[in-house]
């Protein structure tokens, strides 16, 4: 259990936790959100999940290629900024073209956050055999909690406010990403292997 003394364990776990909150919250409720609010026609609302997954796939391929050319922590910060910006566009856009751009950008931005964050846990996982189990279990809790939280808010106040709760999650994830990028930069300056 020596990993509990490693700051990187906490920063990576928090980044993954809030990322999974946002991912599953949006994927789980996006179609309902657009159908219930009437912001998109029903036929187009059904396609939004497919558009999101296509952009995630394209983004993962591009991030895999780009990570060999650009420092991963810089890529992570760019993805975090995109995550927040495009989610706000997705949520508060009123025209179809802006909403679709928000969905595409959100999918593209979130595509590499999980694998890039996991790549920084390599040394912890090698040193401590239980570390990955703890990271995965704690982080995965976010994918269970957030859709339930959105559902509870939707029951009492409506789906519009349920989806707005994800704004806080993406902002917290952005803070975690900045913390992770800063800590990785600090470790690189100290010539610590990652």
Secondary structure, DSSP 8 states (H G I E B T S, - for coil): -GGGG-HHHHHHHHHHHHHHHHHHHHHHHHHHHHHHH-SS-HHHHHHHHHHHHHHHHHHHHHHHHHTTTS-HHHHHHHHHHHHHHHHHHHHH--SHHHHHHHHHHHHHHHTTHHHHHHHTTHHHHHH-TTHHHHHHHHHHHHHHHHHHHHHHHHHHH-HHHHHHHHHHHHHHHHHHHHHHHHHHHHHHHTT---
